[in-house]
Amino acid sequence: MTTNKLQDLNNALHKQTLEKIKDIRKKREDDWYVNFDSYFINLFLDNLFGVLKDFDEVIQSKNDLELTYVDRNKFDADLCVKIPALLQKYKKDYVREVVPKLIDFLNNSKLVKENIISKIDWIWIYLNISLNDNFLFSSVKDVFLKDSKFWENDLKKSKDIVVDYSSPNVAKHLHAGHIRSTIIGHVLANIYEKNWYATHRVNHINDWGGFGFLIEWYLRWQEQLLEFKNKNDLLFFIYTIYRKAEKSSKSEEEFNNSKNDLEKYFDTSSFSDFLESYNDYVEASKEKFSKLESGDTQVVELWEEMVKWSLADFEKFYNLLGIHHDYVIWESFYAPLWVELIENLEKQGKVVLYNQELADKDIQKLKEKLEKEEITEKIFEATKEEILRDIWAYVVLLDNFERFVVLKADKSSIYATRDLAAIKYRADNFSPEKIIYEVGQEQGEHFDKLFKSAKKIGLDNIWFEHIYHGFYVDAKTKKKLSSRDWASNVVKLITESIEFFKNKYKNSTEFTREQIEGIAYKMAIGSIIFNDIKSDKKNPVAISSDIQKTCETFEESGWAYVMYSIVRANSILAKIDNLDEIKFEDVDFESLDNIEKQILNEITRFPFVVKQASENSNPAIIIEFVLTLSRYYNSYYNSHRVINNDKLVTHRIFITKAVSKVLTNALNICHIQVPERI
């Protein structure tokens, strides 16, 4: 009986994947969740609709009411209400005739009589509502009732989402782009999870293309290779030197430039002798890859060991960040799947051999567009060149002369082949509502065609999204940092950031060594993540070549400001001996001032911020919220004493507790831990 080692590995991985999917769904089902409609502001909206539905029959549901928060300093109000259905019905008469009646109606409603609303004004088509102080203060109770889940909602209950991020290449080093992909992808997964998706975090390891060359080189010249403590460095060296050999085979000039580096491995007596020995290596490499594909035990075992060398190196980075995936699925896992997939799609006519006849038809249509001046000569020539390039490849035909090449003419797989197989596997086994790829912007065209092809082959019930990040750029020149420049600096950036924050405490006698290390770690990782996601993910991030300056920039990004806000709040609470004995129901106060109302409105807005961040796939929305709430609280802290002449001002205790809890929760979503003390 023939043993296929690769198939055995893939079967085991498939089984593990199905078990993990089941575990994640069960964990979600067994956990308790927060009904989105139960949040304070939604309950108010229910009450508002309950009153307004009797004002006019056109108001059919609370979705007919558009409710937004407003700046109290500008509008002296808490909420703004717009009613498009009324506006559409009464048009130009709405402001002059309907709005005054509407305000009068609300002023005579239970909302005013029961001290829910204190004041109603209007500006043009908008109603500005001020909430009663006691009613607004009661909103903070929501934070303590929902506790650590005051951010979650049930809007995506029973839905699955797959988030693909990080995705490093075996035999290469992680670079700056992997930092951004890993951080942004992981934070996005956290956000989706808080909207109650069953969230599946996938690391797609690229371990297939070119592996025959690595295996053959290692087997041939293992004795000549340098010793590397880090075995992934060995793989990267092999990758680098074989690419140099490949380049040298193209011209005698390149060969002469590199012959000293190649003489240990090839006959470099002359260019022709080198080509002969190099071509022998290439043919042997192809044979090794063929054995790998067919599951040859010896070759697969070596390949498996090499992949583990790279994964062990990558794991250092993931461990430092404290980020781990639910699934680590190798690209090779999909290799056996694409054979059957492409064959079936070809039978269905969804994949075709792009022959000369099809190419001629497309070129003719292209000429007609040129003659009608619908396209320029430049576009004609570029598109024609793409058409000619793809002849005899197997493709998915898209619109507007686009094709997605999924197979070479000799039916050997390419990156796109395995990506299409991966997307089909995810659709079949995860049954997701969405599949998200957090990958650099340079992959935009590939994913655009991949998603269009997925729809063409029948996966039209899934939302596919490529979420890309901007580049890291040099702080001085603003030019993109190359992967080569950053390849060895990923772990260095993190470890030196930790040292930077440790040095701040080198003369401290207040903390133990272990406490300093814990604080420094949280401050370093938190500052890196905060700096990375504070602006729109598509924007570039400036990094200095000087690690000291980079760390100082991280510290100044707003992270320290937020951290001090939380630590300040916690230090006040730590001074109150009987904190847990103070009951919310016993709080007594006369009124709230503007800054207190602003803080309470921000707190009640937080669940909507998490919802918005999920809908827009944008962590920066949460960071913007964190900075705003911190700014309000720091202003509050400086002017409102919680302990005034040894007397506790109880309502300020609960505002402070709520701020600390909400800011901490918000940062936790962003994978940022808060030190107990700084």
C-alpha positions as CSV (number, residue, x, y, z in Angstrom):
1,M,0.0,0.0,0.0
2,T,1.5,3.4,-1.1
3,T,1.8,5.9,1.7
4,N,1.2,9.6,0.9
5,K,2.8,11.5,3.7
6,L,1.5,14.9,2.5
7,Q,-2.1,13.6,2.3
8,D,-1.8,12.2,5.8
9,L,-0.7,15.6,7.1
10,N,-3.5,17.4,5.3
11,N,-6.1,15.0,6.5
12,A,-5.0,15.5,10.1
13,L,-5.0,19.3,9.6
14,H,-8.5,19.1,8.1
15,K,-9.8,17.2,11.1
16,Q,-8.2,19.7,13.5
17,T,-9.8,22.6,11.5
18,L,-13.3,21.1,11.7
19,E,-12.8,20.5,15.5
20,K,-11.7,24.1,16.0
21,I,-14.6,25.5,14.0
22,K,-17.0,23.4,16.2
23,D,-15.2,24.6,19.4
24,I,-15.4,28.3,18.5
25,R,-19.1,28.0,17.7
26,K,-19.8,26.2,20.9
27,K,-17.9,28.7,23.0
28,R,-19.9,31.4,21.4
29,E,-23.2,29.6,22.0
30,D,-22.4,28.8,25.6
31,D,-21.4,32.4,26.5
32,W,-23.9,35.0,27.5
33,Y,-24.4,38.0,25.3
34,V,-25.8,41.6,25.5
35,N,-28.9,42.4,23.5
36,F,-28.1,45.5,21.5
37,D,-31.6,46.9,22.1
38,S,-31.0,46.7,25.9
39,Y,-28.5,49.6,25.9
40,F,-29.5,52.8,27.5
41,I,-29.8,54.9,24.4
42,N,-31.8,52.2,22.5
43,L,-34.2,52.0,25.4
44,F,-34.6,55.8,25.2
45,L,-35.2,55.4,21.4
46,D,-37.9,52.9,22.2
47,N,-39.6,55.4,24.5
48,L,-39.2,58.2,21.9
49,F,-40.8,56.1,19.2
50,G,-43.6,55.0,21.5
51,V,-44.5,58.6,21.8
52,L,-43.9,59.8,18.2
53,K,-45.8,57.0,16.5
54,D,-49.0,58.7,17.8
55,F,-47.9,62.0,16.3
56,D,-48.1,60.9,12.6
57,E,-48.9,57.5,11.0
58,V,-45.9,57.9,8.7
59,I,-43.7,57.0,11.7
60,Q,-43.9,53.2,11.5
61,S,-40.8,52.0,13.5
62,K,-37.9,53.3,15.5
63,N,-35.8,53.0,12.4
64,D,-37.7,56.0,11.1
65,L,-35.9,58.1,13.8
66,E,-32.3,59.1,13.2
67,L,-30.6,59.7,16.5
68,T,-27.1,61.1,16.9
69,Y,-25.0,62.5,19.7
70,V,-24.2,66.2,19.6
71,D,-21.5,68.4,21.2
72,R,-22.9,70.0,24.4
73,N,-20.6,73.0,24.2
74,K,-21.9,73.8,20.7
75,F,-25.6,72.9,20.9
76,D,-26.4,72.7,24.7
77,A,-28.1,69.4,24.1
78,D,-27.4,65.7,24.3
79,L,-29.1,64.2,21.3
80,C,-30.2,65.2,17.8
81,V,-33.2,63.7,16.2
82,K,-34.1,63.7,12.5
83,I,-37.3,62.2,11.1
84,P,-36.8,61.7,7.3
85,A,-40.3,60.2,6.8
86,L,-41.9,63.4,8.2
87,L,-39.6,65.5,6.2
88,Q,-40.4,63.7,3.0
89,K,-44.2,63.8,3.7
90,Y,-44.4,67.5,4.5
91,K,-41.4,68.8,2.5
92,K,-41.2,72.7,2.6
93,D,-44.0,72.9,5.2
94,Y,-42.0,70.7,7.7
95,V,-39.9,73.3,9.4
96,R,-42.6,76.1,9.4
97,E,-45.6,74.1,10.3
98,V,-44.8,70.6,11.6
99,V,-41.7,71.2,13.8
100,P,-43.5,73.6,16.2
101,K,-46.4,71.1,16.6
102,L,-43.9,68.3,17.1
103,I,-42.1,70.1,19.9
104,D,-45.4,71.0,21.5
105,F,-46.5,67.4,21.3
106,L,-43.3,66.2,22.9
107,N,-43.4,68.8,25.7
108,N,-46.8,67.4,26.6
109,S,-45.7,63.8,26.5
110,K,-44.7,61.4,29.3
111,L,-41.1,61.9,28.2
112,V,-41.2,65.4,29.7
113,K,-43.7,64.7,32.5
114,E,-41.7,61.7,33.8
115,N,-38.4,63.7,33.7
116,I,-36.8,61.9,30.9
117,I,-36.4,64.9,28.6
118,S,-35.6,68.3,30.2
119,K,-35.6,70.5,27.1
120,I,-36.3,70.4,23.3
121,D,-35.0,72.9,20.8
122,W,-34.8,72.8,17.1
123,I,-32.4,73.9,14.4
124,W,-33.8,73.7,10.9
125,I,-34.9,70.1,10.4
126,Y,-33.3,68.8,13.6
127,L,-34.7,68.4,17.1
128,N,-32.1,68.9,19.8
129,I,-32.9,67.0,23.0
130,S,-31.5,67.6,26.5
131,L,-32.0,64.7,28.9
132,N,-32.9,65.1,32.5
133,D,-29.8,65.0,34.7
134,N,-31.0,62.1,36.9
135,F,-32.1,60.2,33.8
136,L,-28.8,60.8,32.1
137,F,-26.8,59.8,35.2
138,S,-28.8,56.6,35.3
139,S,-27.2,55.6,32.0
140,V,-23.9,54.9,33.8
141,K,-25.6,52.0,35.6
142,D,-25.5,50.2,32.3
143,V,-21.7,50.0,32.5
144,F,-21.8,48.1,35.8
145,L,-24.7,45.8,34.9
146,K,-23.1,44.7,31.7
147,D,-19.6,44.8,33.3
148,S,-16.9,43.4,31.0
149,K,-19.4,43.1,28.2
150,F,-20.3,46.8,28.1
151,W,-19.2,47.0,24.4
152,E,-20.7,43.8,23.0
153,N,-23.9,43.3,21.0
154,D,-25.8,40.4,19.5
155,L,-26.2,41.9,16.0
156,K,-24.2,39.1,14.3
157,K,-25.3,36.2,16.5
158,S,-25.2,32.8,14.7
159,K,-23.0,34.4,12.0
160,D,-19.4,33.3,11.2
161,I,-16.6,35.4,9.9
162,V,-13.1,34.4,8.7
163,V,-10.3,36.8,9.2
164,D,-7.0,36.1,7.3
165,Y,-4.0,38.1,8.5
166,S,-0.2,38.0,9.0
167,S,0.4,35.3,6.3
168,P,4.2,35.2,6.3
169,N,6.4,33.4,3.7
170,V,8.4,30.3,4.8
171,A,12.1,30.8,4.3
172,K,11.8,34.5,4.6
173,H,11.9,36.9,7.5
174,L,8.9,38.9,8.8
175,H,9.0,42.5,7.8
176,A,7.2,45.7,8.8
177,G,4.2,44.8,6.7
178,H,3.6,41.7,8.8
179,I,3.6,43.9,11.9
180,R,0.7,46.0,10.5
181,S,-1.2,43.0,9.1
182,T,-0.9,41.1,12.4
183,I,-1.9,44.0,14.6
184,I,-4.7,45.3,12.4
185,G,-6.0,41.9,11.5
186,H,-6.1,40.8,15.2
187,V,-7.8,43.9,16.4
188,L,-10.4,43.7,13.7
189,A,-11.0,40.1,14.7
190,N,-11.6,41.3,18.3
191,I,-14.0,43.9,17.0
192,Y,-16.0,41.4,15.0
193,E,-16.1,39.1,18.0
194,K,-17.6,41.8,20.1
195,N,-20.4,42.1,17.6
196,W,-21.0,38.5,18.3
197,Y,-19.6,36.9,15.2
198,A,-18.1,33.4,15.6
199,T,-14.7,34.7,14.6
200,H,-12.1,32.5,13.0
201,R,-8.6,33.9,12.9
202,V,-6.5,32.3,10.1
203,N,-2.8,32.5,9.4
204,H,-2.3,31.4,5.8
205,I,1.4,30.3,5.7
206,N,2.9,30.5,2.2
207,D,5.0,27.3,2.1
208,W,4.7,25.9,-1.4
209,G,6.1,28.0,-4.3
210,G,9.8,27.4,-5.0
211,F,10.2,24.7,-2.3
212,G,11.8,22.2,-4.6
213,F,14.7,24.6,-5.0
214,L,15.2,24.9,-1.2
215,I,15.0,21.1,-0.6
216,E,17.4,20.3,-3.4
217,W,19.9,22.9,-2.3
218,Y,19.8,21.7,1.3
219,L,20.3,18.1,0.3
220,R,23.1,18.8,-2.2
221,W,25.2,21.3,-0.2
222,Q,24.3,20.8,3.4
223,E,28.0,20.4,4.3
224,Q,29.0,23.6,2.6
225,L,26.3,25.7,4.3
226,L,27.2,27.9,7.2
227,E,25.9,27.1,10.7
228,F,22.9,29.2,11.7
229,K,21.6,29.2,15.3
230,N,18.2,30.3,13.9
231,K,17.3,27.7,11.2
232,N,15.0,30.1,9.5
233,D,18.1,32.2,8.8
234,L,19.5,29.2,7.1
235,L,16.5,28.9,4.9
236,F,16.6,32.6,4.1
237,F,20.3,32.2,3.1
238,I,19.5,29.4,0.8
239,Y,16.6,31.3,-0.7
240,T,18.8,34.4,-1.2
241,I,21.7,32.4,-2.8
242,Y,19.5,30.3,-5.1
243,R,17.8,33.5,-6.4
244,K,21.3,34.9,-7.0
245,A,22.1,31.8,-9.0
246,E,18.9,32.1,-10.9
247,K,19.7,35.8,-11.8
248,S,23.3,34.8,-12.8
249,S,21.9,32.2,-15.2
250,K,20.3,35.1,-17.2
251,S,23.5,36.8,-18.4
252,E,27.3,36.4,-18.3
253,E,27.6,39.8,-16.7
254,E,25.4,38.8,-13.7
255,F,27.4,35.6,-13.5
256,N,30.7,37.4,-13.3
257,N,29.4,39.7,-10.6
258,S,28.3,36.7,-8.4
259,K,30.7,33.9,-9.3
260,N,32.6,34.2,-6.0
261,D,29.4,33.6,-4.0
262,L,28.4,30.6,-6.2
263,E,31.7,28.7,-6.6
264,K,31.1,26.6,-3.5
265,Y,28.0,25.2,-5.1
266,F,28.5,25.2,-8.9
267,D,31.2,24.8,-11.5
268,T,32.1,28.4,-12.1
269,S,35.1,27.8,-14.4
270,S,33.1,29.5,-17.2
271,F,29.6,30.8,-17.8
272,S,28.8,27.7,-19.9
273,D,30.1,25.4,-17.2
274,F,28.0,27.2,-14.6
275,L,24.9,27.0,-16.8
276,E,25.3,23.2,-17.2
277,S,25.6,22.7,-13.4
278,Y,22.9,25.2,-12.7
279,N,20.5,23.5,-15.1
280,D,21.2,20.1,-13.5
281,Y,20.3,21.7,-10.1
282,V,17.0,23.1,-11.6
283,E,15.9,19.8,-13.1
284,A,16.7,18.0,-9.8
285,S,14.7,20.7,-7.9
286,K,11.7,20.2,-10.1
287,E,11.9,16.5,-9.4
288,K,12.0,17.1,-5.7
289,F,8.9,19.3,-5.9
290,S,7.2,16.6,-7.9
291,K,8.0,14.2,-5.1
292,L,6.7,16.7,-2.6
293,E,3.4,17.0,-4.5
294,S,3.1,13.2,-4.7
295,G,3.7,12.8,-0.9
296,D,7.1,11.1,-1.0
297,T,7.8,10.4,2.7
298,Q,11.4,11.5,2.8
299,V,10.9,14.7,0.9
300,V,7.7,15.6,2.8
301,E,9.4,15.0,6.2
302,L,12.3,17.3,5.3
303,W,9.8,19.9,3.9
304,E,7.7,19.6,7.1
305,E,10.9,20.2,9.2
306,M,11.8,23.3,7.2
307,V,8.4,24.8,7.6
308,K,8.6,24.3,11.3
309,W,12.0,26.2,11.3
310,S,10.2,29.2,9.9
311,L,7.2,28.9,12.1
312,A,9.4,28.7,15.2
313,D,11.0,32.0,14.1
314,F,7.7,33.7,13.4
315,E,6.3,32.5,16.8
316,K,8.9,34.7,18.6
317,F,7.2,37.7,17.1
318,Y,3.7,36.4,17.8
319,N,4.7,35.6,21.4
320,L,6.1,39.1,21.9
321,L,2.9,40.6,20.8
322,G,0.8,38.1,22.6
323,I,-1.1,37.4,19.4
324,H,-2.0,33.9,18.2
325,H,-4.3,32.6,15.5
326,D,-7.0,29.9,15.8
327,Y,-5.8,28.2,12.6
328,V,-2.4,27.9,11.1
329,I,-3.1,26.4,7.7
330,W,-0.3,25.9,5.2
331,E,-0.7,26.9,1.5
332,S,0.2,23.3,0.7
333,F,-3.0,22.2,2.4
334,Y,-4.9,23.5,-0.5
335,A,-2.7,22.0,-3.2
336,P,-4.5,18.7,-3.5
337,L,-7.9,20.5,-3.5
338,W,-7.2,22.7,-6.5
339,V,-6.9,19.7,-8.9
340,E,-10.5,18.6,-8.3
341,L,-11.8,22.1,-8.1
342,I,-10.3,23.3,-11.4
343,E,-11.4,20.1,-13.2
344,N,-14.9,20.6,-12.0
345,L,-15.0,24.2,-12.9
346,E,-13.7,23.5,-16.4
347,K,-16.4,20.9,-16.9
348,Q,-19.0,23.5,-15.8
349,G,-17.5,26.1,-18.2
350,K,-16.5,28.4,-15.4
351,V,-12.8,27.9,-16.1
352,V,-11.7,27.9,-19.7
353,L,-8.5,27.3,-21.7
354,Y,-7.8,30.8,-23.0
355,N,-6.9,29.8,-26.6
356,Q,-6.0,31.9,-29.6
357,E,-9.6,32.1,-30.8
358,L,-10.8,33.6,-27.5
359,A,-7.9,36.0,-27.5
360,D,-8.6,37.1,-31.1
361,K,-12.2,37.8,-30.2
362,D,-11.2,40.0,-27.2
363,I,-8.7,41.9,-29.3
364,Q,-11.3,42.5,-32.0
365,K,-13.7,43.9,-29.4
366,L,-10.9,46.0,-28.0
367,K,-10.2,47.5,-31.5
368,E,-13.9,48.4,-31.8
369,K,-13.7,50.3,-28.5
370,L,-10.6,52.1,-29.7
371,E,-12.3,53.0,-33.0
372,K,-15.3,54.4,-31.1
373,E,-12.8,56.4,-28.9
374,E,-14.1,54.6,-25.8
375,I,-10.6,53.8,-24.8
376,T,-7.2,55.4,-25.5
377,E,-4.4,54.0,-27.6
378,K,-2.4,53.5,-24.4
379,I,-5.1,51.4,-22.7
380,F,-5.6,49.4,-26.0
381,E,-1.9,48.5,-26.1
382,A,-1.7,47.6,-22.4
383,T,-4.8,45.5,-22.5
384,K,-3.8,43.7,-25.7
385,E,-0.4,42.9,-24.1
386,E,-2.3,41.3,-21.1
387,I,-4.5,39.3,-23.5
388,L,-1.5,37.9,-25.4
389,R,0.3,37.0,-22.2
390,D,-2.6,34.9,-21.0
391,I,-3.0,32.8,-24.1
392,W,-3.1,29.0,-23.3
393,A,-3.6,29.6,-19.6
394,Y,-6.7,28.4,-17.8
395,V,-8.7,31.4,-16.7
396,V,-12.0,32.6,-15.1
397,L,-13.4,35.0,-17.6
398,L,-14.4,38.3,-16.0
399,D,-16.0,41.5,-17.4
400,N,-14.2,44.3,-19.3
401,F,-11.5,42.0,-20.8
402,E,-10.3,40.9,-17.4
403,R,-9.3,37.3,-16.7
404,F,-8.2,35.6,-13.6
405,V,-5.4,33.1,-14.4
406,V,-5.9,30.1,-12.2
407,L,-3.6,27.5,-13.9
408,K,-0.6,27.5,-16.2
409,A,-0.9,25.9,-19.7
410,D,0.9,22.8,-18.3
411,K,-1.7,22.7,-15.6
412,S,0.8,23.5,-12.8
413,S,-0.6,25.5,-10.0
414,I,0.2,29.1,-9.2
415,Y,-0.5,31.4,-6.2
416,A,-4.0,32.2,-7.6
417,T,-4.8,28.5,-8.0
418,R,-4.2,27.9,-4.3
419,D,-6.0,31.1,-3.3
420,L,-9.1,30.1,-5.2
421,A,-9.0,26.6,-3.6
422,A,-8.6,28.2,-0.1
423,I,-11.6,30.5,-0.6
424,K,-13.7,27.5,-1.7
425,Y,-12.5,25.5,1.3
426,R,-13.4,28.3,3.6
427,A,-16.8,28.8,2.1
428,D,-17.6,25.0,2.3
429,N,-16.3,24.5,5.9
430,F,-16.7,27.7,7.8
431,S,-20.0,28.8,6.1
432,P,-19.1,32.4,6.7
433,E,-21.1,35.5,6.2
434,K,-17.8,37.3,5.5
435,I,-14.2,36.5,4.6
436,I,-11.8,39.3,5.4
437,Y,-8.2,39.5,4.1
438,E,-5.9,41.9,5.9
439,V,-3.0,42.2,3.4
440,G,-0.9,45.0,2.1
441,Q,-2.2,47.4,-0.5
442,E,0.0,46.0,-3.3
443,Q,-2.2,42.9,-3.4
444,G,-5.3,44.9,-4.3
445,E,-5.5,43.8,-8.0
446,H,-5.0,40.2,-7.1
447,F,-7.8,40.2,-4.5
448,D,-10.1,42.2,-6.7
449,K,-9.9,39.5,-9.4
450,L,-10.0,36.7,-6.8
451,F,-13.3,37.9,-5.3
452,K,-14.8,38.5,-8.7
453,S,-13.8,34.9,-9.7
454,A,-15.3,33.6,-6.4
455,K,-18.6,35.1,-7.3
456,K,-18.4,33.7,-10.9
457,I,-17.9,30.2,-9.6
458,G,-21.0,30.4,-7.4
459,L,-19.8,31.8,-4.0
460,D,-22.1,34.8,-4.3
461,N,-23.6,34.5,-0.8
462,I,-20.4,35.6,0.9
463,W,-19.1,39.1,1.4
464,F,-15.4,39.2,0.5
465,E,-13.3,42.1,1.6
466,H,-9.6,43.0,1.2
467,I,-8.7,45.4,4.0
468,Y,-5.3,46.8,3.2
469,H,-2.9,48.9,5.2
470,G,-0.5,51.6,4.3
471,F,3.3,51.3,4.3
472,Y,5.7,52.1,7.0
473,V,7.7,55.1,5.8
474,D,10.9,56.7,6.9
475,A,10.1,59.5,9.3
476,K,12.7,61.8,7.5
477,T,12.3,61.1,3.8
478,K,8.7,59.8,3.9
479,K,9.8,57.1,1.5
480,K,8.5,53.5,1.9
481,L,10.8,51.3,4.1
482,S,11.8,48.2,2.1
483,S,11.2,44.7,3.3
484,R,14.9,44.1,3.2
485,D,15.6,47.1,5.5
486,W,13.0,45.8,8.0
487,A,13.4,42.1,7.7
488,S,15.7,41.8,10.7
489,N,14.1,44.6,12.7
490,V,10.6,43.2,13.6
491,V,11.6,41.6,16.9
492,K,14.3,44.2,17.5
493,L,11.7,47.0,17.3
494,I,9.6,45.3,20.0
495,T,12.4,44.3,22.3
496,E,14.1,47.7,22.2
497,S,10.7,49.4,22.8
498,I,10.4,47.3,26.0
499,E,14.0,48.3,27.0
500,F,13.1,52.0,26.3
501,F,10.2,51.8,28.9
502,K,12.3,49.8,31.3
503,N,14.9,52.4,31.4
504,K,12.4,55.0,32.6
505,Y,12.2,53.0,35.8
506,K,16.0,52.2,36.2
507,N,16.3,54.5,39.3
508,S,12.9,53.7,40.8
509,T,12.6,52.1,44.2
510,E,8.8,52.0,44.1
511,F,8.5,48.9,41.9
512,T,10.1,45.5,41.9
513,R,12.1,44.2,39.0
514,E,9.2,42.0,37.9
515,Q,6.7,44.9,38.2
516,I,9.0,47.1,36.0
517,E,9.3,44.4,33.4
518,G,5.5,43.9,33.4
519,I,4.8,47.7,33.1
520,A,7.5,48.1,30.4
521,Y,6.1,45.2,28.3
522,K,2.5,46.6,28.5
523,M,3.6,50.1,27.7
524,A,5.8,49.0,24.8
525,I,3.3,46.7,23.1
526,G,0.5,49.1,23.8
527,S,2.3,52.1,22.3
528,I,3.3,50.2,19.2
529,I,-0.3,49.0,18.6
530,F,-1.8,52.4,19.5
531,N,0.5,54.2,17.1
532,D,-0.3,51.7,14.4
533,I,-4.1,51.9,14.5
534,K,-4.8,55.5,15.7
535,S,-5.3,56.8,12.2
536,D,-7.0,55.2,9.2
537,K,-5.3,51.9,8.4
538,K,-4.8,53.0,4.8
539,N,-2.5,55.8,5.9
540,P,1.3,55.3,6.0
541,V,3.0,55.1,9.4
542,A,6.2,57.0,9.9
543,I,9.1,55.2,11.6
544,S,12.5,56.6,12.5
545,S,15.6,54.5,11.8
546,D,16.6,55.5,15.4
547,I,14.8,53.1,17.7
548,Q,15.0,55.7,20.5
549,K,13.2,58.3,18.4
550,T,10.7,55.7,17.3
551,C,9.8,54.8,20.9
552,E,9.5,58.5,21.8
553,T,7.1,59.0,18.8
554,F,5.1,56.0,20.0
555,E,4.9,57.5,23.5
556,E,3.8,60.9,22.1
557,S,1.1,59.3,19.9
558,G,-1.6,59.8,22.5
559,W,-1.1,56.4,24.2
560,A,0.6,57.8,27.3
561,Y,-2.2,60.4,27.6
562,V,-4.9,57.6,27.6
563,M,-2.9,55.5,30.0
564,Y,-2.5,58.3,32.5
565,S,-6.2,58.9,32.4
566,I,-6.9,55.3,33.4
567,V,-4.2,55.3,36.1
568,R,-5.4,58.6,37.5
569,A,-9.0,57.3,37.7
570,N,-7.8,54.0,39.4
571,S,-5.5,55.9,41.8
572,I,-8.5,57.9,43.0
573,L,-10.7,54.8,43.4
574,A,-7.8,53.1,45.3
575,K,-8.0,55.8,48.0
576,I,-11.7,54.9,48.8
577,D,-11.7,52.3,51.6
578,N,-15.3,51.3,51.3
579,L,-15.6,51.6,47.5
580,D,-17.6,48.3,47.1
581,E,-20.1,49.3,49.8
582,I,-21.2,52.5,48.0
583,K,-24.4,51.5,46.1
584,F,-25.5,53.2,42.9
585,E,-29.1,53.5,44.3
586,D,-27.8,55.6,47.2
587,V,-26.2,58.3,45.1
588,D,-27.6,61.8,45.6
589,F,-26.7,64.9,43.7
590,E,-28.3,68.2,42.7
591,S,-27.3,68.5,39.1
592,L,-24.7,67.6,36.4
593,D,-22.5,70.2,34.8
594,N,-21.6,70.2,31.1
595,I,-18.4,68.2,31.4
596,E,-20.1,65.5,33.3
597,K,-22.9,65.3,30.7
598,Q,-20.2,65.1,28.0
599,I,-18.5,62.2,29.8
600,L,-21.8,60.3,30.3
601,N,-22.8,60.8,26.7
602,E,-19.5,59.4,25.5
603,I,-19.9,56.4,27.7
604,T,-23.4,55.6,26.4
605,R,-22.0,56.1,22.9
606,F,-19.3,53.4,23.3
607,P,-21.4,50.3,22.2
608,F,-22.3,52.2,19.0
609,V,-18.6,53.0,18.5
610,V,-17.9,49.2,18.6
611,K,-20.7,48.6,16.1
612,Q,-19.5,51.3,13.8
613,A,-15.9,50.0,14.0
614,S,-17.2,46.6,12.9
615,E,-19.3,47.9,10.1
616,N,-16.5,50.0,8.8
617,S,-13.7,47.5,9.6
618,N,-11.8,50.3,11.1
619,P,-10.0,50.2,14.6
620,A,-9.2,53.9,14.4
621,I,-12.8,54.6,15.3
622,I,-12.2,53.1,18.7
623,I,-9.0,55.0,19.2
624,E,-10.7,58.2,18.3
625,F,-13.3,57.4,21.0
626,V,-10.6,56.6,23.6
627,L,-8.8,59.9,23.0
628,T,-12.0,61.9,23.2
629,L,-13.2,60.3,26.5
630,S,-9.7,60.7,27.9
631,R,-9.6,64.3,27.0
632,Y,-13.0,64.9,28.7
633,Y,-11.9,63.0,31.8
634,N,-8.6,64.8,32.2
635,S,-10.4,68.1,32.1
636,Y,-12.9,66.7,34.6
637,Y,-10.1,65.3,36.9
638,N,-8.4,68.7,37.1
639,S,-11.6,70.6,38.1
640,H,-13.9,68.1,39.9
641,R,-12.7,66.5,43.1
642,V,-14.0,63.0,43.9
643,I,-12.8,63.3,47.5
644,N,-13.5,66.8,48.6
645,N,-12.2,67.8,52.0
646,D,-12.3,64.1,53.0
647,K,-15.9,63.9,51.9
648,L,-16.9,61.6,49.0
649,V,-18.8,63.1,46.1
650,T,-20.6,59.8,45.3
651,H,-21.9,60.5,41.8
652,R,-18.3,61.4,40.7
653,I,-17.1,58.0,42.1
654,F,-19.4,56.2,39.6
655,I,-18.4,58.5,36.8
656,T,-14.8,57.8,37.5
657,K,-15.4,54.0,37.8
658,A,-17.2,54.0,34.5
659,V,-14.5,56.0,32.7
660,S,-11.8,53.6,34.0
661,K,-13.9,50.5,33.0
662,V,-14.9,51.8,29.6
663,L,-11.4,53.0,28.6
664,T,-9.9,49.7,29.8
665,N,-12.5,47.7,27.8
666,A,-11.9,49.8,24.7
667,L,-8.1,49.2,24.9
668,N,-8.7,45.5,25.5
669,I,-10.5,45.3,22.1
670,C,-7.4,46.8,20.6
671,H,-5.2,44.2,22.3
672,I,-3.7,46.9,24.6
673,Q,-3.2,46.0,28.3
674,V,-3.3,48.6,31.0
675,P,-0.7,48.5,33.8
676,E,-2.1,48.8,37.3
677,R,0.3,51.6,38.1
678,I,2.8,53.6,36.1
